């Protein structure tokens, strides 16, 4: 699978069924080449207004399933 394939999929949270956004970046361990986390550009507009940040960093081990259309994650949103 290519990075472009991942970026085209919606990221959905299994905890509440919400659509978090799409992958904008990956963090890769330079020593072993493994993916450490994904950065998702959040769809919520109000996040920009109140926090100034619209990115969510999700550790790779919280990815439940990569499907044909979506990436399902187990993300606990602690506001």
C-alpha distances in whole Angstrom, upper triangle without the diagonal:
4,7,8,6,8,11,12,12,15,16,19,21,22,26,27,25,24,22,21,19,16,14,16,15,14,16,15,18,19,21,18,15,14,13,17,16,15,17,18,20,23,24,28,30,33,31,31,35,36,33,32,29,26,23,22,21,19,19,15,18,19,15,16,14,10,11,11,13,14,13,16,18,21,23,26,28,31,33
4,5,5,7,9,10,12,15,16,19,22,24,27,28,25,25,22,21,18,15,12,13,13,12,15,14,17,18,20,18,15,14,13,16,16,14,16,17,18,21,23,26,28,31,29,29,33,34,32,30,27,24,21,21,20,19,19,16,19,20,17,18,16,13,14,13,14,15,14,17,19,22,23,27,28,31,32
4,5,5,6,9,10,13,14,18,20,22,25,26,24,23,19,18,15,12,9,10,9,9,12,12,16,17,19,18,14,14,11,14,13,11,12,13,15,18,20,23,25,28,26,26,30,31,28,26,23,21,18,18,16,16,16,14,18,18,15,18,16,13,14,14,14,14,13,16,17,21,21,24,25,28,29
4,5,5,6,9,12,14,18,20,23,26,26,24,22,19,18,15,11,9,10,11,12,15,16,19,20,23,22,18,17,15,18,16,13,14,14,15,18,19,22,24,27,26,25,29,30,28,26,23,21,18,19,18,18,19,17,20,20,17,19,17,14,14,13,13,13,13,17,18,22,22,26,26,29,30
4,6,5,7,11,12,16,19,21,24,24,22,21,17,17,14,11,10,12,13,13,16,17,20,22,24,22,19,18,15,18,16,14,15,14,16,18,19,23,25,28,26,27,30,31,30,28,25,22,19,19,19,18,19,16,19,19,16,17,14,11,11,9,10,10,11,15,17,20,21,25,25,29,30
4,5,6,9,9,13,16,18,21,21,19,18,15,14,12,8,7,9,10,10,14,15,18,20,22,21,17,15,13,15,13,10,11,11,13,15,17,20,22,25,23,24,28,29,27,25,22,19,16,16,15,14,15,13,16,15,12,14,12,8,10,10,9,9,8,12,13,17,17,21,22,25,27
4,6,8,9,13,16,19,21,21,19,17,14,13,10,6,5,7,8,10,14,16,19,21,24,22,19,18,14,16,14,10,10,9,10,13,14,18,20,23,21,21,25,26,24,23,19,16,14,14,14,14,16,15,18,17,14,16,15,12,13,12,11,10,10,13,14,18,18,21,21,25,25
4,7,10,13,16,19,22,21,19,17,13,13,10,7,8,10,12,14,18,19,23,25,27,26,22,21,18,20,17,14,14,12,12,14,14,18,20,23,22,22,26,27,26,25,21,18,17,17,17,17,19,17,20,19,16,17,15,12,11,10,8,9,10,14,16,19,19,23,23,26,27
4,6,9,13,15,18,18,15,14,11,11,9,6,8,11,13,14,18,19,23,25,27,26,22,20,17,19,16,13,13,11,12,13,13,17,19,22,21,22,26,27,25,24,21,18,16,15,16,15,17,16,18,16,13,14,12,9,8,8,5,5,6,10,12,16,16,20,20,24,25
4,6,10,12,15,15,12,10,7,7,6,5,8,11,14,15,18,21,24,26,29,27,24,22,18,19,16,13,12,9,10,11,10,14,17,19,18,20,23,24,23,22,19,15,14,13,15,14,16,16,18,15,13,14,12,10,10,10,7,5,6,9,11,14,14,17,17,21,22
4,7,10,12,12,10,9,6,5,5,6,7,11,13,14,16,19,22,25,27,25,23,20,16,16,13,10,10,8,10,9,10,13,16,19,17,19,22,22,21,21,18,14,12,11,12,10,13,13,14,12,9,11,10,9,10,12,9,6,5,6,7,10,10,14,14,18,19
4,6,9,9,6,6,4,6,8,9,11,14,16,17,19,22,24,28,30,28,25,22,19,19,15,13,13,10,12,11,11,13,17,19,17,20,23,23,22,22,19,16,14,12,14,12,14,14,15,12,10,10,10,10,11,13,10,7,6,5,6,9,9,12,13,16,18
4,5,6,5,5,6,7,10,12,13,16,18,18,20,22,24,28,30,28,26,22,19,18,15,13,14,11,14,12,13,14,18,18,17,20,22,22,21,22,19,16,14,12,13,11,13,14,14,10,9,9,11,12,13,16,14,10,9,6,5,6,6,8,10,13,15
4,6,5,8,9,10,13,15,16,20,21,20,22,24,26,30,31,29,27,23,21,20,17,16,17,15,17,16,16,17,21,22,20,23,26,25,24,25,22,20,18,15,16,13,15,15,14,10,10,8,10,12,13,16,15,11,10,6,6,5,7,9,11,15,17
4,6,8,11,11,15,17,18,21,22,22,23,25,27,31,32,30,29,25,22,21,18,17,18,16,18,16,17,17,21,21,19,23,25,23,22,24,22,19,18,15,16,13,15,16,15,11,12,11,13,16,17,20,18,15,13,10,8,6,7,7,9,12,15
4,6,9,10,14,17,19,22,23,23,25,28,30,33,35,33,31,28,25,23,20,19,19,16,18,15,15,15,18,18,18,21,23,22,22,23,21,19,18,16,17,15,18,19,18,14,15,14,15,17,18,20,18,15,14,11,10,9,9,9,10,13,14
4,7,9,12,15,17,20,22,23,25,27,30,33,35,33,31,27,24,23,20,18,18,16,17,14,14,14,18,19,18,21,23,23,23,24,22,19,18,16,18,16,18,19,18,15,14,13,14,15,15,17,15,12,12,9,10,10,10,12,12,16,17
4,6,9,12,15,18,20,21,23,26,29,32,34,32,30,27,24,23,19,17,16,13,14,11,10,11,14,15,15,18,20,20,19,21,18,15,15,13,16,15,18,18,19,15,14,14,15,16,16,18,15,12,12,10,10,11,10,11,11,14,15
4,6,9,12,15,17,19,21,24,27,30,32,31,28,25,22,21,18,15,14,11,11,9,8,9,13,15,14,17,19,20,19,20,17,14,13,12,14,14,17,17,19,15,14,14,14,14,14,15,12,9,10,9,10,12,11,13,13,16,17
4,7,9,12,14,16,18,21,24,27,30,28,26,23,19,19,15,12,11,7,8,5,6,8,12,13,12,14,17,17,16,17,14,10,10,8,11,11,14,15,17,14,13,14,15,14,15,17,14,11,10,10,9,11,9,12,11,14,14
4,7,9,12,14,17,20,23,26,29,28,25,23,19,19,15,11,10,6,6,5,5,8,11,14,13,14,17,18,17,16,14,10,9,9,12,12,15,16,18,15,14,16,16,14,15,16,13,10,10,11,11,14,12,15,14,17,17
4,6,9,12,15,18,21,23,26,25,22,20,16,17,13,10,8,5,6,7,8,12,14,17,15,16,20,21,19,18,15,11,10,10,11,12,15,15,17,15,13,15,15,13,14,14,11,9,9,11,12,15,14,17,16,20,20
4,6,8,11,14,17,20,23,22,18,17,13,13,10,7,6,4,6,9,11,14,17,19,17,17,21,22,20,18,15,12,9,9,10,10,12,12,15,14,12,15,14,12,14,15,13,11,9,12,12,15,14,17,17,20,21
4,7,11,13,17,19,22,22,18,17,14,14,11,8,6,5,6,10,12,15,16,19,17,16,20,21,19,17,13,11,9,10,10,12,14,14,18,17,15,18,18,16,18,18,16,14,13,16,15,18,17,19,19,21,21
4,7,10,13,15,18,18,15,14,11,11,9,6,5,7,9,12,15,18,19,21,19,18,22,23,20,18,15,13,10,10,9,11,12,12,16,16,15,18,18,16,18,19,18,16,14,16,15,18,17,20,19,21,22
4,6,10,12,15,14,11,10,7,8,6,5,6,9,12,15,18,20,22,24,21,21,25,25,22,21,17,16,12,11,9,10,10,9,13,14,13,16,16,15,18,19,19,16,14,16,15,17,16,19,20,22,23
4,7,9,12,12,10,9,6,5,5,6,8,12,14,17,20,22,24,26,22,23,26,26,22,21,18,17,13,12,9,10,9,9,13,14,14,18,18,17,21,22,22,20,17,18,16,18,17,19,20,22,23
4,6,9,8,6,6,4,5,7,9,11,15,18,21,24,26,28,29,26,26,30,30,26,25,22,21,17,16,13,13,11,10,13,15,15,18,19,18,21,23,23,21,18,20,18,20,19,22,23,25,26
4,6,6,5,5,6,6,9,12,14,18,21,24,27,29,31,32,29,29,32,32,28,27,24,24,20,19,15,15,12,11,14,17,17,20,21,20,24,26,26,24,21,22,20,21,21,24,25,26,28
4,6,5,8,9,10,13,15,17,21,23,26,29,32,33,35,31,31,35,34,31,29,26,26,22,21,18,18,16,15,18,20,20,24,24,23,26,28,29,27,24,25,24,25,25,27,28,29,31
4,6,8,11,12,15,18,20,24,26,29,32,34,36,38,34,34,38,37,33,32,29,29,25,24,20,20,17,16,18,21,22,24,25,24,28,30,31,29,26,27,25,26,26,29,30,31,33
4,6,9,10,14,17,20,23,26,29,32,34,36,38,34,35,38,37,34,33,30,29,25,24,20,19,16,14,16,19,19,22,22,22,25,27,28,27,23,25,23,24,25,27,29,30,33
4,7,9,12,14,17,20,23,26,29,31,33,35,32,32,36,35,32,31,28,27,23,22,18,17,15,13,15,18,17,20,20,19,22,24,25,24,21,22,21,23,23,26,28,29,32
4,6,9,12,15,18,21,24,27,29,32,33,30,31,34,34,30,30,26,25,21,19,16,14,12,9,11,14,14,17,17,16,20,22,23,21,18,19,18,19,20,23,25,26,29
4,6,8,11,14,17,20,23,25,28,29,26,27,30,30,27,26,23,21,17,16,12,11,9,7,9,12,11,14,15,14,18,20,20,18,15,16,15,17,17,20,21,23,26
4,7,10,13,17,19,22,24,27,28,24,25,29,28,25,24,21,20,16,14,10,9,6,5,8,10,11,14,16,16,19,22,22,19,16,16,14,15,15,17,19,20,23
4,7,10,13,15,19,20,23,24,21,22,25,24,21,21,17,16,12,10,7,5,4,5,8,9,9,13,14,14,18,20,20,17,13,14,11,13,12,15,16,18,20
4,6,10,12,15,18,20,22,19,19,23,23,20,19,15,14,10,8,6,5,6,7,10,10,9,13,14,13,16,18,17,14,11,12,10,13,12,15,15,18,19
4,7,9,13,15,17,18,15,16,19,19,17,16,12,10,6,6,4,6,9,10,13,12,12,15,16,15,18,19,18,15,13,14,12,14,12,15,14,16,17
4,6,9,11,14,16,13,14,18,18,16,15,11,8,6,5,6,8,11,12,15,13,12,15,16,14,16,18,16,13,11,12,11,13,11,14,13,16,16
4,7,9,11,13,11,11,15,16,14,12,9,6,5,6,9,11,14,16,19,16,16,19,19,17,19,20,17,15,14,15,14,16,14,16,14,17,17
4,6,8,10,8,9,13,13,12,12,9,5,5,7,10,12,15,17,19,17,16,19,19,18,20,20,17,15,14,15,14,15,13,14,12,15,14
4,6,9,9,10,13,14,14,13,11,8,9,10,14,15,19,20,22,19,18,20,20,19,20,20,17,15,15,16,15,17,15,16,14,17,16
4,6,6,8,10,11,11,12,10,7,10,11,15,16,20,22,24,21,20,22,23,22,23,24,20,18,18,18,17,18,15,16,13,15,13
4,5,6,7,9,11,10,10,8,11,13,17,19,23,25,27,24,24,26,26,25,26,27,23,21,21,21,21,22,19,19,16,18,15
4,5,5,6,8,9,10,9,12,14,18,20,24,26,28,25,25,27,28,28,28,29,26,23,23,23,22,22,19,19,15,16,13
4,5,5,6,7,6,6,9,11,14,17,20,23,25,22,23,25,26,26,27,28,25,22,22,21,20,20,17,16,13,13,11
4,6,6,4,5,6,9,12,16,18,22,24,27,24,25,27,28,28,29,30,26,24,23,24,22,23,19,19,16,17,14
4,6,6,8,9,13,15,19,22,25,28,30,27,28,30,31,31,32,33,30,27,27,27,25,25,22,21,18,18,15
4,6,8,10,13,15,18,21,24,27,29,26,27,29,31,31,32,34,31,28,27,26,24,24,21,19,16,15,12
4,5,8,10,12,15,18,21,24,26,24,25,27,29,29,31,32,30,27,25,25,23,22,19,18,14,14,11
4,7,10,12,15,18,21,24,27,24,25,28,30,29,31,32,29,26,25,25,23,24,20,20,17,17,14
4,6,9,11,15,18,21,23,21,22,25,26,25,27,29,26,23,22,22,20,20,17,17,14,15,13
4,7,10,13,17,19,21,19,19,22,23,22,24,25,22,20,18,19,17,18,15,16,13,15,13
4,7,10,13,15,18,16,16,19,20,20,22,23,21,18,16,17,15,16,13,14,12,14,14
4,6,10,12,15,12,13,16,18,18,20,22,20,16,14,14,12,13,9,11,9,11,12
4,7,9,12,10,12,15,17,17,20,22,20,17,14,14,11,12,10,11,11,13,14
4,6,8,7,8,11,13,14,17,20,18,15,12,11,8,9,7,10,10,13,15
4,5,6,8,11,13,14,18,21,20,17,13,13,9,10,9,11,13,15,17
4,5,6,9,11,11,15,18,18,15,11,11,9,10,11,14,16,18,21
4,6,8,10,12,16,19,20,16,13,12,9,9,10,13,16,18,21
4,6,9,11,15,18,18,14,11,9,6,5,7,10,12,15,18
4,6,8,11,14,14,11,7,6,4,6,8,12,14,17,20
4,7,10,13,14,11,8,5,5,6,10,13,16,19,22
4,6,10,11,8,6,5,7,10,13,16,19,22,25
4,7,8,6,4,6,9,12,14,18,20,24,26
4,6,5,6,8,11,14,17,20,22,26,28
4,6,8,11,14,18,20,23,25,28,30
4,7,10,13,17,18,22,23,26,28
4,6,10,13,15,18,19,23,24
4,6,10,12,15,17,20,22
4,7,9,13,14,18,20
4,6,9,11,15,17
4,7,10,13,16
4,6,9,12
4,6,9
4,6
4
